[in-house]
Amino acid sequence: MENEYYYNETVTRFYDAVYENFPNLKIGSDFYLDEIRKTEGKILEAGVGTGRIFMPAYNSGADIYGIDYSKNMLDVLKSKLPVKEHHRVWIDDIRKFDTGDSFSLVISPFRVFQHLLTIDDQLGALNSIYNVLEPGGRLIFDVFNPDLKRLTTPVENVLEHEGEYLPGHKLQRYASVSYDNIIQQMDIKFKFIWEEGGLEKTDTFSTPLRYYFRYELENLVGRTKFTIENIYGNFNREALSNKSSDQILILKK
Ligand SMILES: C[S@@+](CC[C@H](N)C(=O)[O-])C[C@H]1O[C@@H](n2cnc3c(N)ncnc32)[C@H](O)[C@@H]1O
């Protein structure tokens, strides 16, 4: 399953260290944990990653499962889970999967849907998720709300994280971003610089990300059997507006 979108060893290794205290991420995880708390029945996280949200949900007693197509990311998640619970997470591609089980809630937090570049991929994911939901079940996912200024402003090597990945071991992440507004895609390149064994090491990770506009999302969902329950403009559940940072979709089966 290794392809251009695959989370490589380096981005996986530093994922938790970078995102642990990343600005504004906690409010998003609190939002999803709140939805999980309100749910009776099984929950699936589509694009579960290293378990940033899965682990606190599991630790608070949620009957939660997770899929991801990056083995690297799942290996990190499994290292946090007791072995007898490893059955809860497995490798799968959200564009085309079936679990043989059904869920009350599917979440796909932190821009997972932006990894779905084509309309076929997006519809594939929505339809696969629809099929594993119970009647009345919900899908919640977020994508960013495009900021028109940023879409015309490429950035080059901006230092956006500086900290330690282990006590005394420096980690920096630089980002370069370019935009193609015809295919609504941004290309992100991260450069990691870290200290290890007394040496400075470096590696990169690149990924294309799709960005979405509001009516595009509504049309996309209109091509599925889902109904739109709500679209929030941020994780405080405020309505979508010109100032919104996010588009958070709550869809119902
Ligand atoms: C930004 S991370 C988010 C991880 C986690 N949901 C979180 O909130 O930290 C995106 C994740 O989506 C996964 N992913 C992207 N496309 C996928 C696909 N088609 N099928 C399964 N997982 C996918 C990536 O491997 C990565 O782990």
PDBQT file of the ligand as one rigid body, heavy atoms in Angstrom, charges set to zero:
ROOT
HETATM    1  C1  LIG A 301      -3.191  13.967   9.825  1.00  0.00    +0.000 C 
HETATM    2  S1  LIG A 301      -3.270  12.249  10.208  1.00  0.00    +0.000 S 
HETATM    3  C2  LIG A 301      -4.626  12.192  11.357  1.00  0.00    +0.000 C 
HETATM    4  C3  LIG A 301      -4.515  11.015  12.303  1.00  0.00    +0.000 C 
HETATM    5  C4  LIG A 301      -5.517  11.034  13.468  1.00  0.00    +0.000 C 
HETATM    6  N1  LIG A 301      -6.889  10.975  12.998  1.00  0.00    +0.000 N 
HETATM    7  C5  LIG A 301      -5.323  12.261  14.351  1.00  0.00    +0.000 C 
HETATM    8  O1  LIG A 301      -6.297  12.980  14.584  1.00  0.00    +0.000 OA
HETATM    9  O2  LIG A 301      -4.199  12.480  14.832  1.00  0.00    +0.000 OA
HETATM   10  C6  LIG A 301      -3.982  11.533   8.753  1.00  0.00    +0.000 C 
HETATM   11  C7  LIG A 301      -4.001  10.016   8.799  1.00  0.00    +0.000 C 
HETATM   12  O3  LIG A 301      -4.847   9.551   7.746  1.00  0.00    +0.000 OA
HETATM   13  C8  LIG A 301      -4.263   8.400   7.191  1.00  0.00    +0.000 C 
HETATM   14  N2  LIG A 301      -4.798   8.213   5.850  1.00  0.00    +0.000 N 
HETATM   15  C9  LIG A 301      -4.703   9.063   4.795  1.00  0.00    +0.000 A 
HETATM   16  N3  LIG A 301      -5.338   8.556   3.732  1.00  0.00    +0.000 NA
HETATM   17  C10 LIG A 301      -5.855   7.353   4.117  1.00  0.00    +0.000 A 
HETATM   18  C11 LIG A 301      -6.604   6.345   3.457  1.00  0.00    +0.000 A 
HETATM   19  N4  LIG A 301      -6.964   6.467   2.181  1.00  0.00    +0.000 N 
HETATM   20  N5  LIG A 301      -6.953   5.248   4.160  1.00  0.00    +0.000 NA
HETATM   21  C12 LIG A 301      -6.579   5.112   5.466  1.00  0.00    +0.000 A 
HETATM   22  N6  LIG A 301      -5.869   6.034   6.140  1.00  0.00    +0.000 NA
HETATM   23  C13 LIG A 301      -5.511   7.137   5.471  1.00  0.00    +0.000 A 
HETATM   24  C14 LIG A 301      -2.770   8.672   7.240  1.00  0.00    +0.000 C 
HETATM   25  O4  LIG A 301      -1.994   7.486   7.116  1.00  0.00    +0.000 OA
HETATM   26  C15 LIG A 301      -2.644   9.360   8.597  1.00  0.00    +0.000 C 
HETATM   27  O5  LIG A 301      -2.406   8.436   9.618  1.00  0.00    +0.000 OA
ENDROOT
TORSDOF 0
